[in-house]
Amino acid sequence: MIYICIIILVNYLSSFLFYRFDLTAEKRFSLSATTKKILKGLDDVVYIKVYLEGALPAGFMRLHNSAREMLDEFKVYGKDMIDYEFINPGADKDPAVRRQVMNSLYEAGLQPTNLQVKEKEGGTSQKIIFPGAILSYKGVDVPVNLLENNPLLYWEVNLNNSIQALEFKFINMIRNMSSDTVEKIAFIEGHGELDQYQTGDITRELANYYQVDRGVIGGVYGCLDRYEAVIIAKPVKPFSEADKFVIDQYLMHGGKLLWLIDPVQVNTDSLVTGTTYALYFPLNIEDQLFRYGVRINPNLIRDIQCHVIPVNKGMSGGQPQWQLTPWYYYPLVAPPAGNTITRNLNLILFQFASVIDTVGDDPGIVKKVLLASSPYSDIVEVPAIISLRETDRQPGEQEFKESFKPLAVLAEGQFQSVFNNRPVPPQVSRRQGMTFRNISRLTKMIVVSDGDVIRNDVTMSSQGGPVIGQLGMDRYTSQVFGNKEFILNAVNYLTDATGLMELRGREFKLRLLDKKRITDERTGWILLNTAGPVIVVILFGILFNLRRKSRYGKF
């Protein structure tokens, strides 16, 4: 009776208390404090449609189950403000309806994945799935792709990485959709930077999180102050001292900068004739970057780990014979796993990149190399002649003696103004009320030595309008690189004031089964799991009866 009273009392007290126990080593079922705060602060319903339902392979069922468990956790803290459903986009028996549904999902921004599925009768079939979700909030729909599909990794690792990123992907989008104010970022113009079409794809992606503006600085002091981050994408004309001052003071007052700079200009159109020139064109920001602790060298990187380009290898029957050939000036950079910006990204394509040096020993600035060349790379000093004839020969290993040369660097801390002990340029506007700082607030910046990292292809349609290609997709091989995700992560990191980006650093240990042992010991484990429980029950019954006879037999 006393035990019953204790149970009733415990249940009564637990109705007033709330606590969830996570017994996993990685705390994979525990939400971060930031996530809980965002969910509890929702003032309208977030409706989530997850397109992972139906007959899925075992790996994708893990992703399905993990997404459901994650959303269940969201409902615990968001209560009625979180609602979701799982949908099978291929459920309709009519092929035309299925195609229409899949086309609508693709147009909405979800990326399809083609799977090879084993049939019950034997053999295999192709199946298209959309491992993603569409979040709706106050009449706005935003896509979230859930699959981390890095072709360099085994599929089980990709799925595990996808599960690790679920909380970040869902809550990051919910935060941006539910925020009362939309953070602003800007692309700088006026120095020959990439235009709105050449950065169109990343602009569309960034627009899911930010208000994206473009504009000319024009030497107007304070014109950048309303922006959380500023992107400088491949300028080709020198900066005026007035514009340098505006950018410098923006950084000094806590602004964040993403520099995508080409110190060496290469006219790729001239490669059609087989030869072009690589020339150094200073942009008048070299001293500014140097003061901030970074120097982009006037050289080019060649790398054994590189992409391919089509090269005409001769004529046959009056037709050119195009062949995809390794082009060492287009490095394919493998992102390291030790940084939240580059973690779990696909290879990133660079085009005519330069080496970055970190300079100075200012203890107030912490510098980290985000991306670097492979162990087998080479440095070409400029001016130099770039010739397609380089593809006709097999280079020797002795030519590629350089290793891990930095191509992208993150710098965080307090920076020194480049205009310290220098007069304010007379062309600067709004000089009255100007607050000059010679040491910055705590802030951060990222420097990348290739402006083409952010550039997408632009073609003209038959109607005469520009068609914006997918950032990171190669037109010749249709391979998609990790450029878009890298830029998006870089901007998110620069603007992140809540520490939400740290969720990308979560790691769930992948505990894979030993496939050799599975094959060698298959029969033994089957017998143990099928006959074992039966034998245990029989032995328990025999022991129970023997004990019963020995105890009550004398009566």
Rosetta blueprint (number, residue, H / E / L):
1 M L
2 I H
3 Y H
4 I H
5 C H
6 I H
7 I H
8 I H
9 L H
10 V H
11 N H
12 Y H
13 L H
14 S H
15 S L
16 F L
17 L L
18 F L
19 Y L
20 R L
21 F L
22 D L
23 L L
24 T L
25 A L
26 E L
27 K L
28 R L
29 F L
30 S L
31 L L
32 S L
33 A H
34 T H
35 T H
36 K H
37 K H
38 I H
39 L H
40 K H
41 G L
42 L L
43 D L
44 D L
45 V L
46 V E
47 Y E
48 I E
49 K E
50 V E
51 Y L
52 L L
53 E L
54 G L
55 A L
56 L L
57 P L
58 A H
59 G H
60 F H
61 M H
62 R H
63 L H
64 H H
65 N H
66 S H
67 A H
68 R H
69 E H
70 M H
71 L H
72 D H
73 E H
74 F H
75 K H
76 V H
77 Y H
78 G H
79 K H
80 D H
81 M H
82 I E
83 D E
84 Y E
85 E E
86 F E
87 I L
88 N L
89 P L
90 G L
91 A L
92 D L
93 K L
94 D L
95 P H
96 A H
97 V H
98 R H
99 R H
100 Q H
101 V H
102 M H
103 N H
104 S H
105 L H
106 Y H
107 E H
108 A H
109 G L
110 L L
111 Q L
112 P L
113 T E
114 N E
115 L E
116 Q E
117 V E
118 K E
119 E L
120 K L
121 E L
122 G L
123 G L
124 T E
125 S E
126 Q E
127 K E
128 I E
129 I E
130 F L
131 P L
132 G E
133 A E
134 I E
135 L E
136 S E
137 Y E
138 K L
139 G L
140 V E
141 D E
142 V E
143 P E
144 V E
145 N E
146 L L
147 L L
148 E L
149 N L
150 N L
151 P L
152 L L
153 L L
154 Y L
155 W H
156 E H
157 V H
158 N H
159 L H
160 N H
161 N H
162 S H
163 I H
164 Q H
165 A L
166 L H
167 E H
168 F H
169 K H
170 F H
171 I H
172 N H
173 M H
174 I H
175 R H
176 N H
177 M H
178 S H
179 S L
180 D L
181 T L
182 V L
183 E L
184 K E
185 I E
186 A E
187 F E
188 I E
189 E E
190 G L
191 H L
192 G L
193 E L
194 L L
195 D L
196 Q L
197 Y L
198 Q L
199 T L
200 G H
201 D H
202 I H
203 T H
204 R H
205 E H
206 L H
207 A L
208 N L
209 Y L
210 Y L
211 Q E
212 V E
213 D E
214 R E
215 G E
216 V E
217 I L
218 G L
219 G L
220 V E
221 Y L
222 G L
223 C L
224 L L
225 D L
226 R L
227 Y L
228 E L
229 A E
230 V E
231 I E
232 I E
233 A E
234 K L
235 P L
236 V L
237 K L
238 P L
239 F L
240 S L
241 E H
242 A H
243 D H
244 K H
245 F H
246 V H
247 I H
248 D H
249 Q H
250 Y H
251 L H
252 M H
253 H L
254 G L
255 G L
256 K E
257 L E
258 L E
259 W E
260 L E
261 I L
262 D L
263 P L
264 V E
265 Q E
266 V E
267 N L
268 T H
269 D H
270 S H
271 L H
272 V H
273 T H
274 G L
275 T E
276 T E
277 Y E
278 A E
279 L E
280 Y E
281 F L
282 P L
283 L L
284 N L
285 I L
286 E H
287 D H
288 Q H
289 L H
290 F H
291 R H
292 Y L
293 G L
294 V E
295 R E
296 I E
297 N L
298 P L
299 N E
300 L E
301 I E
302 R E
303 D E
304 I L
305 Q L
306 C E
307 H E
308 V E
309 I E
310 P E
311 V E
312 N E
313 K E
314 G E
315 M E
316 S E
317 G L
318 G L
319 Q E
320 P E
321 Q E
322 W E
323 Q E
324 L E
325 T E
326 P E
327 W E
328 Y E
329 Y E
330 Y E
331 P E
332 L E
333 V E
334 A L
335 P L
336 P L
337 A L
338 G L
339 N L
340 T L
341 I L
342 T L
343 R L
344 N L
345 L L
346 N L
347 L L
348 I E
349 L E
350 F L
351 Q L
352 F L
353 A L
354 S L
355 V L
356 I E
357 D E
358 T E
359 V L
360 G L
361 D L
362 D L
363 P L
364 G L
365 I E
366 V E
367 K E
368 K E
369 V E
370 L E
371 L E
372 A E
373 S L
374 S L
375 P L
376 Y L
377 S E
378 D E
379 I E
380 V E
381 E E
382 V L
383 P L
384 A E
385 I E
386 I E
387 S E
388 L H
389 R H
390 E H
391 T H
392 D H
393 R L
394 Q L
395 P L
396 G L
397 E H
398 Q H
399 E H
400 F L
401 K L
402 E E
403 S L
404 F L
405 K L
406 P E
407 L E
408 A E
409 V E
410 L E
411 A E
412 E E
413 G E
414 Q L
415 F L
416 Q E
417 S L
418 V L
419 F L
420 N L
421 N L
422 R L
423 P L
424 V L
425 P L
426 P L
427 Q L
428 V L
429 S E
430 R L
431 R L
432 Q L
433 G L
434 M L
435 T L
436 F L
437 R L
438 N L
439 I E
440 S L
441 R L
442 L L
443 T E
444 K E
445 M E
446 I E
447 V E
448 V E
449 S L
450 D L
451 G H
452 D H
453 V H
454 I H
455 R L
456 N L
457 D L
458 V E
459 T E
460 M E
461 S L
462 S L
463 Q L
464 G L
465 G L
466 P E
467 V E
468 I E
469 G L
470 Q L
471 L L
472 G L
473 M E
474 D L
475 R L
476 Y L
477 T L
478 S L
479 Q L
480 V E
481 F L
482 G L
483 N H
484 K H
485 E H
486 F H
487 I H
488 L H
489 N H
490 A H
491 V H
492 N H
493 Y H
494 L H
495 T H
496 D L
497 A L
498 T L
499 G L
500 L H
501 M H
502 E H
503 L H
504 R H
505 G H
506 R L
507 E L
508 F L
509 K L
510 L L
511 R L
512 L L
513 L L
514 D L
515 K H
516 K H
517 R H
518 I H
519 T H
520 D H
521 E L
522 R H
523 T H
524 G H
525 W H
526 I H
527 L H
528 L H
529 N H
530 T H
531 A H
532 G H
533 P H
534 V H
535 I H
536 V H
537 V H
538 I H
539 L H
540 F H
541 G H
542 I H
543 L H
544 F H
545 N H
546 L H
547 R H
548 R H
549 K H
550 S H
551 R H
552 Y H
553 G L
554 K L
555 F L
